[in-house]
Amino acid sequence: MVQTAKLPPNTLLTLPNAISFARLCAVPVAIYLVLESEWPAAFALFAAAGISDAIDGWLARRQGGTQLGAALDPLADKTLMVGMYITLAAMRQLPTWLAILVVFRDVMIVGGLVLLWFYHHHVPIRPLTISKWNTGLQVALVALVLGLNAFALAWPMLRQAGVWTVAASTAGSFAAYVRQTVRPA
Protein backbone atom coordinates (compact mmCIF):
# COMPACT_ATOMS: atom_id res chain seq x y z
CA MET A 1 0.00 0.00 0.00
CA VAL A 2 1.34 3.41 -0.97
CA GLN A 3 1.46 6.03 1.76
CA THR A 4 0.54 9.54 0.67
CA ALA A 5 1.38 12.72 2.51
CA LYS A 6 -1.58 14.75 3.68
CA LEU A 7 -1.33 18.36 2.57
CA PRO A 8 -2.23 21.34 4.75
CA PRO A 9 -5.76 22.48 3.82
CA ASN A 10 -4.51 25.96 2.78
CA THR A 11 -1.98 24.67 0.22
CA LEU A 12 -2.49 26.38 -3.14
CA LEU A 13 -0.29 24.66 -5.68
CA THR A 14 -1.29 21.02 -5.95
CA LEU A 15 -1.81 18.88 -9.02
CA PRO A 16 -5.58 18.53 -8.41
CA ASN A 17 -5.89 22.32 -8.03
CA ALA A 18 -3.90 22.87 -11.24
CA ILE A 19 -6.17 20.43 -13.10
CA SER A 20 -9.30 22.18 -11.77
CA PHE A 21 -7.86 25.57 -12.73
CA ALA A 22 -7.07 24.31 -16.23
CA ARG A 23 -10.66 23.03 -16.52
CA LEU A 24 -11.93 26.46 -15.46
CA CYS A 25 -9.70 28.14 -18.06
CA ALA A 26 -11.05 25.75 -20.73
CA VAL A 27 -14.60 27.06 -20.32
CA PRO A 28 -14.21 30.07 -22.66
CA VAL A 29 -12.53 27.81 -25.21
CA ALA A 30 -15.43 25.35 -25.05
CA ILE A 31 -17.93 28.17 -25.45
CA TYR A 32 -15.99 29.56 -28.42
CA LEU A 33 -15.85 26.14 -30.08
CA VAL A 34 -19.63 25.73 -29.77
CA LEU A 35 -20.30 29.26 -31.05
CA GLU A 36 -18.08 28.52 -34.06
CA SER A 37 -19.85 25.16 -34.61
CA GLU A 38 -16.57 23.30 -34.11
CA TRP A 39 -18.53 20.35 -32.76
CA PRO A 40 -15.85 17.62 -32.79
CA ALA A 41 -13.40 19.86 -30.92
CA ALA A 42 -16.10 21.01 -28.47
CA PHE A 43 -17.10 17.40 -27.80
CA ALA A 44 -13.45 16.38 -27.28
CA LEU A 45 -12.83 19.28 -24.90
CA PHE A 46 -15.99 18.51 -22.95
CA ALA A 47 -14.95 14.85 -22.68
CA ALA A 48 -11.46 15.90 -21.56
CA ALA A 49 -13.03 18.15 -18.90
CA GLY A 50 -15.02 15.19 -17.59
CA ILE A 51 -11.95 12.97 -17.47
CA SER A 52 -9.91 15.70 -15.78
CA ASP A 53 -12.66 16.13 -13.18
CA ALA A 54 -12.45 12.43 -12.32
CA ILE A 55 -8.64 12.56 -12.17
CA ASP A 56 -8.42 15.65 -9.96
CA GLY A 57 -11.07 14.20 -7.63
CA TRP A 58 -9.16 10.94 -7.33
CA LEU A 59 -5.87 12.76 -6.71
CA ALA A 60 -7.45 15.07 -4.13
CA ARG A 61 -8.88 12.11 -2.20
CA ARG A 62 -5.52 10.38 -2.32
CA GLN A 63 -3.37 13.39 -1.39
CA GLY A 64 -5.85 15.13 0.87
CA GLY A 65 -7.99 17.97 -0.35
CA THR A 66 -7.31 21.66 0.09
CA GLN A 67 -9.60 24.57 0.84
CA LEU A 68 -8.84 26.04 -2.58
CA GLY A 69 -9.59 22.73 -4.28
CA ALA A 70 -12.88 22.40 -2.40
CA ALA A 71 -13.96 25.70 -3.96
CA LEU A 72 -12.17 25.52 -7.32
CA ASP A 73 -13.46 22.10 -8.42
CA PRO A 74 -17.19 22.87 -8.13
CA LEU A 75 -16.58 26.38 -9.54
CA ALA A 76 -15.00 24.86 -12.64
CA ASP A 77 -17.78 22.30 -12.97
CA LYS A 78 -20.63 24.81 -12.55
CA THR A 79 -18.99 27.37 -14.82
CA LEU A 80 -18.64 24.78 -17.57
CA MET A 81 -22.21 23.54 -17.20
CA VAL A 82 -23.80 27.00 -17.04
CA GLY A 83 -21.66 28.14 -19.97
CA MET A 84 -22.62 25.10 -22.04
CA TYR A 85 -26.36 25.37 -21.32
CA ILE A 86 -26.47 29.07 -22.17
CA THR A 87 -24.34 28.62 -25.29
CA LEU A 88 -26.21 25.54 -26.54
CA ALA A 89 -29.50 27.40 -26.05
CA ALA A 90 -28.12 30.42 -27.95
CA MET A 91 -27.13 28.05 -30.75
CA ARG A 92 -30.66 26.54 -30.74
CA GLN A 93 -29.29 23.15 -29.72
CA LEU A 94 -31.21 23.12 -26.44
CA PRO A 95 -34.45 24.89 -25.55
CA THR A 96 -33.96 28.33 -24.04
CA TRP A 97 -36.39 27.49 -21.25
CA LEU A 98 -34.20 24.55 -20.21
CA ALA A 99 -31.10 26.74 -20.00
CA ILE A 100 -33.05 29.23 -17.91
CA LEU A 101 -34.26 26.46 -15.60
CA VAL A 102 -30.76 24.99 -15.14
CA VAL A 103 -29.15 28.38 -14.50
CA PHE A 104 -32.02 29.57 -12.28
CA ARG A 105 -31.69 26.49 -10.06
CA ASP A 106 -27.96 27.04 -9.60
CA VAL A 107 -28.31 30.78 -8.97
CA MET A 108 -31.10 30.25 -6.46
CA ILE A 109 -29.17 27.58 -4.55
CA VAL A 110 -25.97 29.63 -4.39
CA GLY A 111 -27.85 32.87 -3.75
CA GLY A 112 -29.91 31.21 -1.02
CA LEU A 113 -26.80 29.86 0.67
CA VAL A 114 -25.15 33.30 0.58
CA LEU A 115 -28.28 34.94 1.95
CA LEU A 116 -28.62 32.40 4.74
CA TRP A 117 -24.91 32.76 5.57
CA PHE A 118 -25.33 36.56 5.65
CA TYR A 119 -28.11 36.16 8.22
CA HIS A 120 -26.03 33.66 10.22
CA HIS A 121 -28.17 30.61 9.46
CA HIS A 122 -25.93 27.56 9.24
CA VAL A 123 -26.97 25.30 6.38
CA PRO A 124 -24.89 22.18 5.77
CA ILE A 125 -23.58 22.07 2.21
CA ARG A 126 -24.11 18.48 1.18
CA PRO A 127 -25.39 17.51 -2.22
CA LEU A 128 -28.64 15.60 -2.10
CA THR A 129 -28.96 12.31 -3.97
CA ILE A 130 -31.39 13.85 -6.46
CA SER A 131 -28.88 16.66 -7.03
CA LYS A 132 -26.15 14.15 -7.86
CA TRP A 133 -28.48 12.46 -10.34
CA ASN A 134 -29.43 15.85 -11.76
CA THR A 135 -25.79 16.80 -12.29
CA GLY A 136 -25.12 13.51 -14.03
CA LEU A 137 -28.15 13.96 -16.29
CA GLN A 138 -27.18 17.55 -17.11
CA VAL A 139 -23.66 16.45 -18.05
CA ALA A 140 -25.02 13.56 -20.10
CA LEU A 141 -27.36 15.87 -22.05
CA VAL A 142 -24.56 18.28 -22.93
CA ALA A 143 -22.36 15.36 -23.98
CA LEU A 144 -25.23 13.95 -26.05
CA VAL A 145 -25.89 17.24 -27.85
CA LEU A 146 -22.20 17.84 -28.51
CA GLY A 147 -21.74 14.24 -29.62
CA LEU A 148 -24.75 14.25 -31.94
CA ASN A 149 -23.41 17.38 -33.61
CA ALA A 150 -19.82 16.13 -33.68
CA PHE A 151 -20.84 12.92 -35.45
CA ALA A 152 -23.61 14.52 -37.57
CA LEU A 153 -26.40 12.43 -36.03
CA ALA A 154 -29.97 13.64 -35.57
CA TRP A 155 -31.75 11.30 -33.11
CA PRO A 156 -34.42 13.88 -32.15
CA MET A 157 -36.35 11.51 -29.86
CA LEU A 158 -33.24 10.82 -27.76
CA ARG A 159 -32.50 14.54 -27.54
CA GLN A 160 -36.11 15.30 -26.50
CA ALA A 161 -36.06 12.53 -23.89
CA GLY A 162 -32.85 14.02 -22.50
CA VAL A 163 -34.34 17.51 -22.39
CA TRP A 164 -37.43 16.42 -20.46
CA THR A 165 -35.45 14.17 -18.12
CA VAL A 166 -33.08 17.02 -17.26
CA ALA A 167 -36.00 19.42 -16.82
CA ALA A 168 -37.73 17.06 -14.40
CA SER A 169 -34.58 16.29 -12.41
CA THR A 170 -33.61 19.98 -12.26
CA ALA A 171 -37.04 21.01 -10.97
CA GLY A 172 -37.08 18.08 -8.54
CA SER A 173 -33.61 18.89 -7.27
CA PHE A 174 -34.50 22.54 -6.72
CA ALA A 175 -37.69 21.59 -4.88
CA ALA A 176 -35.75 19.16 -2.67
CA TYR A 177 -33.24 21.87 -1.70
CA VAL A 178 -36.02 24.33 -0.92
CA ARG A 179 -37.83 21.71 1.16
CA GLN A 180 -34.64 20.82 3.06
CA THR A 181 -33.86 24.48 3.75
CA VAL A 182 -37.31 25.55 4.98
CA ARG A 183 -38.02 22.38 6.97
CA PRO A 184 -38.03 23.19 10.68
CA ALA A 185 -35.02 21.80 12.53
C-alpha positions in Angstrom: 0.0 0.0 0.0 1.3 3.4 -1.0 1.5 6.0 1.8 0.5 9.5 0.7 1.4 12.7 2.5 -1.6 14.8 3.7 -1.3 18.4 2.6 -2.2 21.3 4.8 -5.8 22.5 3.8 -4.5 26.0 2.8 -2.0 24.7 0.2 -2.5 26.4 -3.1 -0.3 24.7 -5.7 -1.3 21.0 -6.0 -1.8 18.9 -9.0 -5.6 18.5 -8.4 -5.9 22.3 -8.0 -3.9 22.9 -11.2 -6.2 20.4 -13.1 -9.3 22.2 -11.8 -7.9 25.6 -12.7 -7.1 24.3 -16.2 -10.7 23.0 -16.5 -11.9 26.5 -15.5 -9.7 28.1 -18.1 -11.1 25.8 -20.7 -14.6 27.1 -20.3 -14.2 30.1 -22.7 -12.5 27.8 -25.2 -15.4 25.3 -25.0 -17.9 28.2 -25.5 -16.0 29.6 -28.4 -15.9 26.1 -30.1 -19.6 25.7 -29.8 -20.3 29.3 -31.0 -18.1 28.5 -34.1 -19.8 25.2 -34.6 -16.6 23.3 -34.1 -18.5 20.3 -32.8 -15.8 17.6 -32.8 -13.4 19.9 -30.9 -16.1 21.0 -28.5 -17.1 17.4 -27.8 -13.5 16.4 -27.3 -12.8 19.3 -24.9 -16.0 18.5 -22.9 -14.9 14.8 -22.7 -11.5 15.9 -21.6 -13.0 18.1 -18.9 -15.0 15.2 -17.6 -11.9 13.0 -17.5 -9.9 15.7 -15.8 -12.7 16.1 -13.2 -12.4 12.4 -12.3 -8.6 12.6 -12.2 -8.4 15.6 -10.0 -11.1 14.2 -7.6 -9.2 10.9 -7.3 -5.9 12.8 -6.7 -7.5 15.1 -4.1 -8.9 12.1 -2.2 -5.5 10.4 -2.3 -3.4 13.4 -1.4 -5.8 15.1 0.9 -8.0 18.0 -0.4 -7.3 21.7 0.1 -9.6 24.6 0.8 -8.8 26.0 -2.6 -9.6 22.7 -4.3 -12.9 22.4 -2.4 -14.0 25.7 -4.0 -12.2 25.5 -7.3 -13.5 22.1 -8.4 -17.2 22.9 -8.1 -16.6 26.4 -9.5 -15.0 24.9 -12.6 -17.8 22.3 -13.0 -20.6 24.8 -12.5 -19.0 27.4 -14.8 -18.6 24.8 -17.6 -22.2 23.5 -17.2 -23.8 27.0 -17.0 -21.7 28.1 -20.0 -22.6 25.1 -22.0 -26.4 25.4 -21.3 -26.5 29.1 -22.2 -24.3 28.6 -25.3 -26.2 25.5 -26.5 -29.5 27.4 -26.0 -28.1 30.4 -27.9 -27.1 28.1 -30.8 -30.7 26.5 -30.7 -29.3 23.1 -29.7 -31.2 23.1 -26.4 -34.5 24.9 -25.6 -34.0 28.3 -24.0 -36.4 27.5 -21.2 -34.2 24.6 -20.2 -31.1 26.7 -20.0 -33.1 29.2 -17.9 -34.3 26.5 -15.6 -30.8 25.0 -15.1 -29.2 28.4 -14.5 -32.0 29.6 -12.3 -31.7 26.5 -10.1 -28.0 27.0 -9.6 -28.3 30.8 -9.0 -31.1 30.2 -6.5 -29.2 27.6 -4.6 -26.0 29.6 -4.4 -27.8 32.9 -3.7 -29.9 31.2 -1.0 -26.8 29.9 0.7 -25.2 33.3 0.6 -28.3 34.9 2.0 -28.6 32.4 4.7 -24.9 32.8 5.6 -25.3 36.6 5.7 -28.1 36.2 8.2 -26.0 33.7 10.2 -28.2 30.6 9.5 -25.9 27.6 9.2 -27.0 25.3 6.4 -24.9 22.2 5.8 -23.6 22.1 2.2 -24.1 18.5 1.2 -25.4 17.5 -2.2 -28.6 15.6 -2.1 -29.0 12.3 -4.0 -31.4 13.9 -6.5 -28.9 16.7 -7.0 -26.1 14.1 -7.9 -28.5 12.5 -10.3 -29.4 15.8 -11.8 -25.8 16.8 -12.3 -25.1 13.5 -14.0 -28.1 14.0 -16.3 -27.2 17.6 -17.1 -23.7 16.5 -18.1 -25.0 13.6 -20.1 -27.4 15.9 -22.1 -24.6 18.3 -22.9 -22.4 15.4 -24.0 -25.2 13.9 -26.0 -25.9 17.2 -27.9 -22.2 17.8 -28.5 -21.7 14.2 -29.6 -24.8 14.3 -31.9 -23.4 17.4 -33.6 -19.8 16.1 -33.7 -20.8 12.9 -35.5 -23.6 14.5 -37.6 -26.4 12.4 -36.0 -30.0 13.6 -35.6 -31.7 11.3 -33.1 -34.4 13.9 -32.2 -36.3 11.5 -29.9 -33.2 10.8 -27.8 -32.5 14.5 -27.5 -36.1 15.3 -26.5 -36.1 12.5 -23.9 -32.8 14.0 -22.5 -34.3 17.5 -22.4 -37.4 16.4 -20.5 -35.4 14.2 -18.1 -33.1 17.0 -17.3 -36.0 19.4 -16.8 -37.7 17.1 -14.4 -34.6 16.3 -12.4 -33.6 20.0 -12.3 -37.0 21.0 -11.0 -37.1 18.1 -8.5 -33.6 18.9 -7.3 -34.5 22.5 -6.7 -37.7 21.6 -4.9 -35.8 19.2 -2.7 -33.2 21.9 -1.7 -36.0 24.3 -0.9 -37.8 21.7 1.2 -34.6 20.8 3.1 -33.9 24.5 3.7 -37.3 25.5 5.0 -38.0 22.4 7.0 -38.0 23.2 10.7 -35.0 21.8 12.5 
